[in-house]
Amino acid sequence: MTLAPYACDPAQSRGRRYTEPAAPTRSDFQRDRDRIVHSTAFRRLVYKTQVFLNHEGDLFRTRLTHSLEVAQLGRSIARTLQLNEDLVEAIALAHDLGHTPFGHAGQDALNACLKAAQPESAGFEHNLQSLRVVDSLEERYPAYNGLNLSFETREGILKHCSKRNARRIESREPGGVARRFGDQPSEGPRWQQPSLEAQLANLADEIAYNAHDIDDGVRSGLLTLEQLEDVELFSQYCRETRLAHPGVQGRRLLFETIRRMLSAQVYNVMDATWAAVHKAAPETADEVRQHSALVCFTPEMEHQSASLKRFLLKNLYRHPKVVETTQAAKQVVSDLFEAYMADPTQMPQAHIDRFDGVDAPHAAGAKPERVVADYIAGMTDRFAAKEHERLKGRAAFAA
């Protein structure tokens, strides 16, 4: 496939932190994708929450299935836009590697624990944790910690970062992946956006979770088709489905509506992005970084997508049954943090050893609270629940 001039060309990559010889049959971005797929953190995603906890049902999305859906959508759009499909896929598959067990509930609890233990702590950000996983926490190679991914993949993984954490990364990696989140230089190039491939992976993430959270919400019984028909982005494709297939109902109606909604969003991104790129006229991938975001919806689709997100927040993510479960999940994470800080011997020896500074220089230190947070963040839902039951002598979730 021919790449557009503003796409990321692996032959022009800014490289890896540790120099390696080129592979004979794979590009750097293909190697990144393969390293991510074979990583321990990627396998753990199969038992990590998206919205519904792992024990609540076998057919709900997990972080793994979500990441696969993001990669599929991203590759489809990238091909039409002549972007680098392998880079989009690598970013999509790695973007949630740093998520805690129990989804955002676990993340919020771990962030609170870190800040309570050490007020000067950088806290917990799952995007930053995803970067820590691929930079430091994976242990697969004799010569270095982490996966030694290319700059472009790492740039896409770090899609959000606080200024405070950006400065810390920048101090270790000047002009690196965190530069666009920190203080911008008064002179010289401004890296305010990541590559188009990274922007695409980010928007594909949004498209994927809006769609599959509708599916999982209805499957759970917390959302109904009647409620969803008040949401413009859903209702217009539900009407189309009924016109095209009179009498269709139930799961078939839901699936076909979501399929049409997904297709409409994908084609909308293609059209809107083509227009934005044509107007900006970047000639290289580096020029892309100096523009505002170019991968986008049209204003109308952006409005409809935002309305859907507000609906899901109110009716699904804040549903009393979901809130009840997430409160229990937060307690599990808080209890685990407290227990390991009080008695680190409850963790495997490899983690205790990091207290002594064995951690790599580019990791965020080896203070006890950070090591404990790394250990908990790497847990799956079911392992965290079992550990909590072992340490506390009671089950946190109803069977």
N, C-alpha and C positions, 0 to 999 in steps of 0.2 A: 504494500500500500504506500502511496506517495504522501508524505507529511506536508502540511502547510508550512510556510517559512517561519511562522510564529509558534509552531508546535515545539515541544521539547525533543530534540534529537539526541539519542544516547551517545552518539559520537562526539557531541559537544557538551556532555555532562560536566558539571563542576566537580565531579569525582567523589571518591569516598574518603573518609578520614584516615583510613589505613590503605595505602596503595596496594592494589592487587593486579596481577596480570589479567588481560582480557580473556573471556571464555571463548573457545573456538566456534561455538554454535549458537550462543545466546547473547543478546544485548545486555547492558547493565541493568536496564529496567526489568527485563525478563528474569534475570538472576535475583533481583530484589523480590519480585513476586514469588519466586520459588523458595527463597529463604523464609519469607513470611509464612507461606503455606506449611512448611516443615517445622516451624517453630513451636515450642511448647505453649506459648501464650495463645497462639491461634487455635490449637486444639482445645484449650480451656473454654473458648467462646461458646462451645456447644452446650455448656451447662451454666451459662451466664444469662441473666434476665434481660429481656427487652422491656416489656411492660409487666407481664405476668411472671411470677416467680417460677423457677424450674419445676417445683413439685406440683404446680397447679394444673398441669395438663401437658400431654406430649406433643400437641399440634400447635401450640403457641410459638411465635417467633422467639428465637434466642439471638444473642449477639452474633453467632456464627451464621445462621440463616439470613439475618439482616445484612451482614457484610457481603454475603454472596449476592443478594438481591441488588445491593448498591453497585457491586462490580458489574453485574449484568446490565443494569441501566446505563452505567457510565460508559461501558464499552460500546454499547449500541449508539449512544450519542457521539462519542469520540470518533467513531468510524466515519460518520456523515460529515463531521466538522474537520476531518483530516488531522485530528490530534493523535497523540501517541496512546494507543489503547493499552499497551502493557503498563505504562506509567499510571494511567487512570486506575487500572485493575489493582496494581500494587498498593496504591494509596487507599483505595476502597477496602481492600482486605485487611489493612493494618490500622485503619482509623480508630477502631474501638479496642485495640489490644490492651489499653491501659484502664479500661472500665473495671470498676470494682464488682464484687458480687452484689446482687440485688439492685442493679441499675443505678439511677440517679439518687435513690434513697441511700444506698451504700456510699456513694460519692460524697453526699452532703454530710453524712455522719463521720466519715473519715476526715473530711476537711475540718469539721468542728473539733475532732479529737486532736489533730495535729496542732491547731491553733491554741487549744487549751493547754496542751503539754508544753508548748514553746511559743509564746506570743510573737516571737520574731520569725516563726516558721513561715515558709512560703505557702503553707497550706497544701491542699490537694486539688489538682486540676487534671481531669482524665485525659485531655489532649497532651498535656505535658508528660503525664505518666505513660502514654503510648510511645512518646519519643524516648523516655527513659528505658522502656522495655527493649526497643530495638537498638538503642545506643549502649545500654549498660547491663540490663538485668538478664537477658538471654545469655546462656552459657553453652555455646556449641563449638567454638573454635579455639584452637590452642594459642593463637597469637594475640587475641583481643577479646574483650567482653562485647556483648551485643552482636548484631547481625551485620554491622559495617555496610549499611545501605547507602545508596547514592544520595547526594545533596537533594536532588529533585524529589525523591520519594520522602525523605525526612521533612522537607519543606511542606509537603502536602499533608503529612501526618499532623504537624503542629498547626492546626487551622485556627486555634484560639490560644492566647497566652496573655497573662497579666503583664503589665509593664515591669513590675518587680521581678517576676521570673524571667522576663525577656532580658533584663539587664544582667541577670546571673548567667544566663546562657551566653549572652554576647561577650561577657568577660572571659569565658573559656573558648569561645568560637567567634572571634571578631568578624563581622560581616557575614555571619552564618544564617542559620534557619530562623533565628529569632529577631533578626535585625528589624524587620518590618513592624514589629510590635513595640519596639523601644523608642528611644529618642532619636529622631531623624537628624542626620547631619545637615549643617547649613549649606554645605557645598558637596558636589559629587552626586552620583546616582541615588535615587530614593527607591528602595525595594518595598513598596507599600502593598503590593499584591503578590500572591504566589503565581505560579504558572497557570495557564488555562486548564491544564489537566487537573491541577489541584482544585481550582475553582469548580470544575465540573464534578469532581468526586464529592465536593461539599454539597452542591445542589442536588446531585443524585441521592445523597443521603437523606435530604429533606423529602424528596419525592417518594422514596421507598418507605420511610417510616410513616408518613401520612397515610399511604395506601394500606400498608399491612397492619397499622394500628386500627384502622376501620375494620378490617377483616377479623382481627383478634378480638376487638371490642364486641362485635356482633356474636362471634363464636362463644365468648364468655357469658353472653346474656346481659351485659352491662349497657350495650347500645342496641337500638332497634332500627330497622329500616325506616320506620315512621319518623324517628328523630332525625335521621340522616337526610331525609327528603326536605328538611328545612335548610340544608346546607347547599348553597348554589353549585359549588364545584361537583358535588355528588349528584344532586337532584337532576341536573340537565342530562347526565349520561344514564341515569336510571330511567328517565323518560324515553331516551333514545332506545334503550334496551327493550323496554316494553313495546314500543312501536315496531321494532324489528322482529321481536319474538313474542307475539301475543300469548298470554297465558303463562309465561315464565314466572317463577316465583322461588322463594327460598334461597338456597345456596347458589343456584345457577344465576339467579337475578343479581345477587351480590357480586359474584365473581365477574360476570360480564360487565357490570357497571364499573367495577374497579379497573378491569382491563381497559375499558374505553377511557376512563379518567387518566390512567397511566399513559396511554398512547397520546392523548391530547396534550399532556404536560411535556412529554418527550419531544413531540413535534414543535410545541411552543418554544421550548428551550433552544432547539435547533434554529428556528427562524429568528428569534430575538437575539441570539448570540451571533449569528451571521451578520445581522444588521449592525450590532454594536461593534463587532470586529471590523466590518467594512468602514464604519464611520471613524474609528480610532486609527485604522490602518497601521498596526504595528508590523514591523518587518522582521523582528526576531523575538525569541522567547523573553529576552531581557527587556525589550521595549514593552512587552505585555505587563511586566511588573511595575512599570512606571505610570500605568493608567489606573483608573478606577476599575472595579470588577466588570469584566466583559461577558462572562457566562451568566445568563440571566433569563428570567421570564419577561414577557410583556407586562406592562403595568396592570392590565386587567387580570391576567393570570396570577400575578403577584398578590393582588388584592384577594382573589378567590382562595389562593393557597393560605394566606394569612387568616382568612375567615375560618377555614377548615381547622387550622391549628388552634385557634381560639375555642372552637367547638370541642375539639378533643381535650384540650386542657380542662375545660369546665365539666364536660360530661363523662370523660374517661379517666384522665390522669388524676382528677380530684374527686372521683366517685368515692363515696364512703367506704366501699369494700376494698378499693385499691389503697386508699389512705390507711385503712386499718392494717393491711398487710405491710405497707411500706413503713409504718411506725414500728412494727415488730422487727422488720429488717434493720432499721436504724439502730434499734436496741441491741441486736445481735452484733453488729459491727462495733458499736461502742463498748459492749462487754468484752469482745475479743481484744480490742485495743488495750483496755484497762488490764485484762488478765496477762497479756504478754508483756506489758510494761512492768507489771508487778513481779512477774516471774518469767524471764526470757527463756528459761530452760524448757518451757512448754512448746517452744518452736524448734524446728530441726536445727542441728548444729551448724549447718552451712549458713543459716541466717544469723545465728549468734556470732559466728566468726566475723561477720561484717562490722560488728561493733568496734573491732580493733583496727579499722581503717583499711581492710582488705579491698573495699570497694574501689572501682576504677576512678581515676582522677576526674573524669568528666561527669560522673554521677553526682547527685545532689547531696554528697556527703554520706557518712555512715553513722550519724547520730542515732541513738536507739529508737527514737520516735519515727524516724524516716525508715529505718529497717523494718520496724513493726508494720508501718503503713504499706511498704512494698510487699510484705508477706501477705497481709490481708487483701490487698488489691489484687493479688494474683489468684486468690481463691475462687473456686466456682461456688454457685449458690449452695449446692448440696454439701460440699465440703465445709463451707462456713457454718452451715446449720449443724452438721455433725460435730464439728469442733466446739461449737457453742454448747451443745448438749453434753459433750464430754467434760467441758470445764465447769459448766453450771449445774449439771445433773438434771436438766429439764429440757423438753422440746420447746423451741420458740414458736413453732407454727403448728396449727391444728392439723391432724392427719387427714 
